[in-house]
Amino acid sequence: MPSGSLPRSVVVIGAGPAGFSAAAELRRRGYQGAIQLLDPAGMPYDRPPLSKDYLTGGLAFPALAEPGWYGSNAVEVVPGTAVKLDPDNGSVTLAGGGELRADVLLLATGGVARTLPFTGSDLLHTLRSRSDADLLRSRLGPDKQLVIIGAGLIGAEVASSAASLGTAVVLIDPVPVPLVPAVGPELAAYLHSLHETAGVRTLTGLPIDVVRANGALSVLMEDGSALPADTVLAAVGMVPDTTLAAAAGLGVDDGVLVDAAGRTSHPRVFAAGDAVRRSSNGGLQRRTEHWDAAVRSGQAAAAGILGEEPPEDAVPWFWTDRYGMHAEAVGNMSASGTTVERGSPGPGYMVFRQKPDGTLAGAAGINAGNSLRAARRLITLGKPVEAADLSNPDADLRRLLRARPSKTD
Ligand SMILES: Cc1cc2nc3c(=O)[nH]c(=O)nc-3n(C[C@H](O)[C@H](O)[C@H](O)COP(=O)(O)OP(=O)(O)OC[C@H]3O[C@@H](n4cnc5c(N)ncnc54)[C@H](O)[C@@H]3O)c2cc1C
């Protein structure tokens, strides 16, 4: 591809939210070249429903787009797995033979579920793919016992889904209240309390192994106790999938290293999503593992591929659902400052992290989408707000957004 000209073709490796969004954004920006979307799963699908309504059987297929979208947008879905990249000649070797070639390659390989270094680690289930969810679902229901190791976002959601199917669930975490850095201690405590209310047993402790004896599983705890289980799920985070990038000699450090436009260390290769780690101003940012960040980085890489400016960075946002409650958080709930609460724990409850200069660093809440969107905007704009307004459930944050001058005004 001559430098400065548009690529004639793009192969996207990985059809999760990042890869799919990159393909969609290329078309939205008017790109007319060939786009191939490679994934072993074939038809692209979304991951958040895998611990929620897909796991309970309420959603048949967590599609990222209607099947007709791919044809209408001239995006070719190629079922297959990349086993090798050759960045210099733009080729991708496929498992079982075959090769794809393109002017530009986009790596959007996401990650794999982290597992635990147990001697019985092969007895553990994990949840990252649709087939993981299908297998897990077959193990849930009345008269089934599920032990979940890790009460973070995915562990908690699976506990909720499994309990709704009548499964007896024990949820273990080494800390008494998980998710404090993500949503603040007040909201984290309330969210965690929902488990016991729903009949899920929560346990603080450290599992050290899983063993099978007489056909039954036991989770062995550090304190010498043992928990019986039919199924044990390790919900202990994910590891970015950087295998292809590392083997191709691209810069990797706990993620494929990219700039704001998804450029890797090779001019022909871009990368996006959970697999990447951003470098900026000479430093490395923390990796993100949330849907919105994956989608936005796919869109940024599409801009980069076309030689256009990527959109401005967005304030981080994620959501999580459990027991009918929809919790969301924006910004940084661990930033230094003070906490302001609005309302009392339950639907509509919000917690704000306010910096000493009166601006917001983060906000989190339950069933409070509009207010959290306004809070996200307040963070973006750096608008100072009064703590009294934050704590007042009748003060409309959207009005504060319009009324208050920003720091830079
Ligand atoms: C169960 C679950 C629930 C979640 N819930 C939430 C939530 O409620 N809120 C939230 O904000 N985030 C949630 N997330 C996180 C969110 O789904 C991820 O951040 C997002 O999926 C990352 O998108 P991605 O495209 O980078 O990676 P992925 O979604 O992992 O997609 C990567 C794709 O690359 C493919 N691939 C990998 N290697 C190859 C290869 N060699 N060749 C071809 N294809 C390859 C994989 O098959 C996969 O389809 C959840 C994640 C999981 C697993």
The ligand as an ORCA input file, in Angstrom:
! r2SCAN-3c Opt
* xyz 0 1
  C     -19.465    -12.965     30.509
  C     -19.078    -11.536     30.266
  C     -19.922    -10.513     30.684
  C     -19.565     -9.183     30.487
  N     -20.402     -8.200     30.921
  C     -20.048     -6.906     30.748
  C     -20.907     -5.868     31.212
  O     -21.976     -6.113     31.773
  N     -20.512     -4.585     31.030
  C     -19.327     -4.262     30.414
  O     -19.018     -3.067     30.289
  N     -18.500     -5.234     29.949
  C     -18.835     -6.537     30.105
  N     -18.004     -7.535     29.653
  C     -16.740     -7.155     28.985
  C     -16.939     -6.977     27.485
  O     -17.751     -7.990     26.968
  C     -15.568     -6.991     26.821
  O     -14.879     -5.841     27.268
  C     -15.673     -6.993     25.302
  O     -16.299     -8.165     24.835
  C     -14.283     -6.895     24.670
  O     -14.445     -6.893     23.291
  P     -13.272     -7.373     22.316
  O     -13.858     -7.348     20.948
  O     -12.038     -6.629     22.588
  O     -12.953     -8.881     22.757
  P     -13.865    -10.169     22.720
  O     -15.275     -9.827     22.981
  O     -13.191    -11.148     23.607
  O     -13.759    -10.677     21.208
  C     -12.545    -11.159     20.697
  C     -12.848    -12.111     19.574
  O     -11.610    -12.475     18.965
  C     -11.696    -13.826     18.569
  N     -10.343    -14.355     18.408
  C      -9.409    -14.533     19.376
  N      -8.294    -15.065     18.840
  C      -8.530    -15.218     17.516
  C      -7.761    -15.729     16.443
  N      -6.524    -16.186     16.629
  N      -8.309    -15.758     15.210
  C      -9.567    -15.284     15.006
  N     -10.335    -14.778     15.992
  C      -9.822    -14.760     17.228
  C     -12.458    -14.483     19.717
  O     -13.051    -15.689     19.288
  C     -13.493    -13.413     20.043
  O     -14.701    -13.627     19.352
  C     -18.335     -8.873     29.840
  C     -17.483     -9.907     29.421
  C     -17.852    -11.225     29.624
  C     -16.926    -12.332     29.175
*
